[in-house]
Amino acid sequence: MHARPDADEVELLARSQSGDVSAFNELVLRYQSSVYNVALRMLGDADLAADIAQDTFLSAFRHLATFRGGTAFRSWLLRITTNLVYDHWRRQRRHPDESLEAARDEDDPQSPVTLAQLASPALEANPELYLLHQELQELIQRGLAELPPEQRLAVILCDIEGLPYEEIATVTHTTLGTVRSRIARGRARLRTYLARYQELLPRQFRSP
């Protein structure tokens, strides 16, 4: 089952495809945070992520006529975003090859809420906590950067952006089994990485 557009989104898309720029701007406001955050987590560069986000919406606007619905507009946008990220890596010759995960498609028993809580913790108005938060975000970003690109994307979409597996399969143009495998492997690698920095993790996330 794929993510379906809601009625409001369908109306905004229809108006946008008829040339209503204000309707398209509403879609931009609705999804700009997700597009930017995915690009930022994939690339680790705020300025580059902003450029990718801008190019995503420019490309989407130019190709609105090709969007036929059937899946959520967010899925289509994030597919454009990830394609632009991969294009950037290819241009920079920094996109490592990754063999297809042909092994078992295993579900990860760990709750996906863990990474989401670490990536977006509730902060009090405390300078010391803010600094610790900044260190933690840098640590998570370094850990994500060590993952193969396909695993990194799957973990970001699932555990940080909260997309269901079916929508991730749409965004990445892969099967549910491949999505499950990439998430499980990516989480395992990230846990191993984070375990080396127990002192930076909030107490509830530390190993006993």
C-alpha positions as a printed Julia matrix, in Angstrom:
208×3 Matrix{Float64}:
  0.0     0.0     0.0
  1.38    3.39   -1.01
  0.84    6.7     0.72
 -2.18    8.44   -0.77
 -2.61   12.2    -1.19
 -5.25   13.85    0.98
 -8.11   15.9    -0.49
 -6.46   19.22    0.3
 -3.26   18.14   -1.42
 -5.18   16.95   -4.48
 -6.81   20.36   -4.77
 -3.5    22.21   -4.36
 -1.91   20.0    -7.0
 -4.76   20.54   -9.44
 -4.5    24.31   -9.0
 -0.72   24.17   -9.31
 -0.91   22.16  -12.52
 -3.3    24.81  -13.85
 -0.65   27.46  -13.28
 -1.64   28.72   -9.83
  1.71   29.7    -8.31
  0.19   30.52   -4.93
 -1.12   26.95   -4.67
  2.33   25.58   -5.47
  3.83   27.88   -2.85
  1.5    26.3    -0.3
  2.88   22.9    -1.23
  6.41   24.26   -0.87
  5.63   25.53    2.63
  4.11   22.17    3.52
  7.11   20.09    2.45
 10.16   22.35    2.48
 11.22   21.17    5.93
 11.2    17.47    4.95
 13.03   18.12    1.69
 15.7    20.24    3.35
 16.17   17.87    6.3
 16.62   14.82    4.07
 19.17   16.67    1.94
 20.97   17.94    5.04
 21.16   14.52    6.69
 22.35   12.93    3.45
 24.99   15.57    2.67
 25.93   17.06    6.04
 26.25   20.53    4.5
 23.62   23.18    5.26
 24.35   25.42    2.26
 24.42   22.5    -0.15
 21.21   21.11    1.35
 19.52   24.49    0.83
 20.61   24.45   -2.82
 19.32   20.9    -3.27
 15.99   21.86   -1.67
 15.64   24.86   -3.97
 16.5    22.75   -7.02
 13.99   20.12   -5.89
 11.11   22.57   -5.94
 12.25   24.2    -9.18
 12.4    20.77  -10.83
  9.04   19.81   -9.36
  7.44   23.01  -10.67
  8.87   22.47  -14.15
  7.66   18.87  -14.25
  4.3    19.22  -12.5
  2.5    18.08  -15.63
  4.22   14.7   -15.36
  2.92   14.06  -11.84
 -0.12   11.85  -12.24
 -0.97   11.23   -8.61
 -1.47    7.77   -7.22
  1.14    8.43   -4.54
  1.64   11.32   -2.15
  3.28   14.43   -3.54
  5.83   14.15   -0.71
  7.05   10.82   -2.09
  7.54   12.36   -5.52
  9.36   15.36   -4.07
 11.69   13.26   -1.95
 12.49   11.09   -4.96
 13.57   14.25   -6.81
 15.6    15.29   -3.76
 17.43   11.98   -3.49
 18.11   11.93   -7.23
 19.68   15.39   -6.96
 21.79   14.23   -4.0
 23.05   11.23   -5.97
 23.7    13.47   -8.99
 25.83   15.68   -6.76
 27.8    12.69   -5.49
 28.36   11.46   -9.03
 29.64   14.87  -10.05
 31.98   14.93   -7.08
 32.94   11.29   -7.6
 32.13   10.69   -3.96
 29.32    8.21   -4.38
 30.73    4.83   -3.33
 29.34    1.74   -4.98
 27.33   -0.48   -2.73
 26.52   -4.07   -3.59
 22.85   -4.88   -3.48
 21.74   -6.3    -0.17
 20.91   -9.77   -1.41
 21.09  -11.34    2.02
 18.14  -11.89    4.32
 15.65   -9.04    4.58
 15.5    -8.87    8.36
 13.29   -6.66   10.46
 15.1    -4.72   13.16
 13.51   -5.38   16.54
 14.71   -2.03   17.93
 12.11    0.69   18.04
 12.7     3.36   15.34
 11.76    6.05   17.86
 15.26    5.96   19.35
 17.06    7.82   16.56
 14.19   10.26   16.13
 14.39   11.14   19.83
 18.15   11.61   19.64
 17.93   13.71   16.48
 15.18   15.97   17.84
 15.32   15.93   21.63
 13.29   18.28   23.77
 15.61   21.04   24.94
 15.29   23.19   28.0
 16.45   26.81   28.02
 19.89   25.79   29.24
 23.14   26.77   27.44
 24.95   23.65   28.65
 22.2    21.36   27.38
 22.2    23.26   24.09
 25.93   22.63   23.63
 25.47   18.95   24.44
 22.64   18.85   21.91
 24.9    20.35   19.25
 27.59   17.76   19.98
 25.02   14.98   19.78
 23.71   16.22   16.41
 27.25   16.32   15.03
 27.82   12.8    16.33
 24.64   11.5    14.7
 25.56   13.21   11.44
 29.04   11.63   11.48
 27.45    8.25   12.15
 25.01    8.67    9.27
 27.87    9.73    6.99
 29.6     6.4     7.66
 26.62    4.43    6.34
 26.46    3.38    2.7
 24.26    5.93    0.88
 21.27    3.63    0.37
 21.23    2.59    4.03
 21.69    6.2     5.12
 18.72    7.32    3.04
 16.48    4.52    4.31
 17.33    5.24    7.97
 16.79    9.0     7.51
 13.43    8.53    5.8
 12.21    6.0     8.37
 13.67    7.0    11.71
 14.03   10.76   11.34
 11.34   11.72    8.83
  8.91    9.03    9.98
  7.92    7.67    6.56
  6.3     4.21    6.48
  8.15    1.41    4.69
  5.71    1.51    1.76
  6.42    5.18    1.1
 10.17    4.65    1.45
  9.91    1.95   -1.21
  8.18    4.5    -3.47
 10.78    7.2    -2.82
 13.73    4.83   -3.38
 12.03    2.84   -6.15
 12.82   -0.45   -4.41
 10.94   -3.36   -2.88
  9.68   -3.55    0.7
 12.19   -6.32    1.38
 15.07   -4.12    0.26
 13.79   -1.25    2.4
 13.6    -3.49    5.48
 17.08   -4.83    4.84
 18.64   -1.39    4.4
 16.98   -0.03    7.53
 18.01   -3.02    9.65
 21.61   -2.9     8.44
 21.81    0.86    8.74
 20.44    0.87   12.28
 22.88   -1.85   13.3
 25.85    0.09   11.94
 24.66    3.32   13.52
 24.18    1.67   16.91
 27.71    0.31   16.73
 29.03    3.77   15.91
 27.06    5.53   18.66
 28.12    2.94   21.24
 31.65    4.34   21.01
 30.42    7.68   22.36
 28.34    6.67   25.38
 29.28    9.82   27.27
 27.49   12.02   24.73
 24.26   10.04   24.72
 21.39   10.94   27.04
 21.3     8.57   30.0
 18.24    6.66   28.76
 20.07    5.72   25.54
 23.27    4.43   27.12
 24.08    0.76   27.33
 23.75   -0.71   30.83
